[in-house]
Amino acid sequence: MKRTRSSVVLGTVLLLSGCLLFIANWTDAAGSERISFASNRSGTLDIYVMDTDGEGLRRLATNLAREAGGPPWPPDPTWSPDGRFLAYTSNRDENLKIYVIDLKTKGHRRLTNHHDRELFPAWSPDGKWIAFVAGDSGKSHIYKTDVNGAHLVELTDPGYYGRPAWSPDGKQIAFVSLSHDKVGMRNGLYVMNANGKRLRRVSDRNRGMFTSKCAWSPDGKQIAFSLHIPQAQRYHLCVIDVDGENFRQLTRGGPIVKPLKAEKQKLVNVQLPRIPLPEVNSPAWSPDGKRIAYVYSDTILGQTADIYIIDAKGNERGTPLVKEAGIDVSPAWVPEGFLSVSPSVEKQTTFWGKLKQMEGTSK
């Protein structure tokens, strides 16, 4: 009898210990931050997710692009606010279109099919809209569509645009104009209302040439972007207040110029200009507003690229988060809701249910 009672007590202790360990692990998982990115480490440009401490790497989606000559187009994934869906760019049907993947079912569907090229998706904070860039014959517009691909709304006049970025409250959209004309929209950072009205340039000061992507801070007060600064002869990650004040350069350091080797120049039969390196682009602001992830490449034409994280106050180059041989691009911070559709979490939930059943049986 005593032996039976001891076995029951021991079993109860082990059960409670397992539950407490599970709860502790669950708390750690829920409190950790994750970042997604695209990488060609497996031979194709796939989408991965990992913890910001470098652990927990797993592949979310593969075979996103059609095999073609030259480097594949970055998928530029954007998360739905609930963490269940990703919208991305792909040429799987020859032309660049935007697709959506359901991370729970792993099903893909095409969202857009209106123009020759549709790219740079950005999911609205309320989850109802996806803004993107589309164009034909060398000109492009910024559009938005609902998450079913219907109700297409044109937001800008013809131009040449970078990826749109929603303000945290969903009321405004920031973007970079890549036009270099003296008439009309010049190269620079712009903000407009979510319906395309009240367009304005954030800063009229000519500090350099903007690259194609920007990111809004979580508090809605600042915008991060990449800028080629002529005086420094290199790219830098910068931030500015939405009203155009308090411009700050985050990254530091001089240019690294690496012209193509002679044998590569013969292959392309073109004398390429001396490109200032490293290239810095694709900023992504962390949910707590303290850090910014970005892409860093010190090779011509982006033959290799790594993802770094820098604090929002600036500290030289920052620290490498993803640094592998090949291309790692398109960083995006993962919403907390991703945990609810993660297969590993589903397994943990099932395990929790089994523990509860065992507990009920033992009573």
DASULMO-V315957 format. One record per pair of residues at least 24 apart in sequence whose C-alpha atoms are under 7 Angstrom apart, sorted by the first residue. I is the first residue (numbers start at 1). J is the second residue. D is the distance in Angstrom with one decimal. If there is no record, write none. Layout:
i;j;d
I;J;D
I;J;D
This chain:
i;j;d
34;333;6.2
34;334;5.4
35;331;6.7
35;332;5.6
35;333;4.4
35;334;5.2
36;331;5.7
36;332;5.2
36;333;6.2
36;334;6.4
37;328;6.7
37;329;5.8
37;330;5.1
37;331;4.5
37;332;6.4
38;328;5.6
38;329;5.2
38;330;5.7
39;327;5.5
39;328;4.4
39;329;6.4
40;326;6.4
40;327;5.7
40;328;7.0
41;326;6.4
54;321;6.6
64;90;6.0
64;92;6.6
65;90;5.2
65;91;5.3
65;92;4.8
66;91;5.8
66;92;4.4
66;94;7.0
74;330;6.9
76;120;6.3
76;330;5.1
77;330;6.8
78;121;6.4
78;122;5.6
78;123;6.1
78;332;6.9
79;123;6.4
80;123;5.9
80;127;5.9
81;125;6.1
81;127;5.8
81;335;6.3
82;335;6.7
82;337;4.8
82;338;6.8
83;334;7.0
83;335;5.2
83;336;6.7
83;337;4.6
83;338;4.1
84;338;5.9
84;341;6.2
87;121;6.5
88;121;6.4
89;119;5.4
89;120;6.8
103;341;6.9
104;341;5.6
111;148;6.7
111;149;4.9
112;149;6.0
120;163;4.9
122;164;6.4
122;165;6.3
124;166;6.1
124;170;6.2
125;168;6.3
125;169;6.8
125;170;5.6
126;170;7.0
131;164;6.6
132;163;6.8
132;164;6.6
133;161;6.9
133;163;6.8
155;195;6.3
155;196;4.3
156;196;6.2
162;212;4.2
162;213;5.7
163;212;6.2
163;213;5.2
165;214;6.6
165;215;5.9
165;216;6.6
167;216;6.0
167;220;6.0
168;218;5.9
168;220;5.8
175;214;6.5
176;210;7.0
176;212;5.8
176;213;6.6
178;212;6.9
202;242;6.4
202;243;6.2
202;244;4.9
203;244;4.8
211;281;6.9
213;281;7.0
213;282;5.4
214;282;6.8
214;283;6.2
215;283;6.0
215;284;5.7
215;285;6.4
216;285;7.0
217;285;6.0
217;289;6.1
218;287;6.1
218;288;7.0
218;289;5.7
224;283;6.5
225;283;6.3
226;280;6.2
226;281;5.3
233;276;6.0
234;276;5.1
234;277;6.0
234;278;6.9
235;278;6.8
235;279;5.6
235;280;5.7
236;280;6.1
237;280;6.5
250;313;6.6
250;314;4.1
250;315;6.8
251;314;6.1
251;315;6.6
251;316;5.0
251;317;5.2
252;316;4.7
252;317;6.3
282;330;6.6
284;331;6.4
284;332;5.9
286;333;6.3
293;331;6.6
294;331;6.7
295;329;6.0
303;327;6.8
305;329;6.7
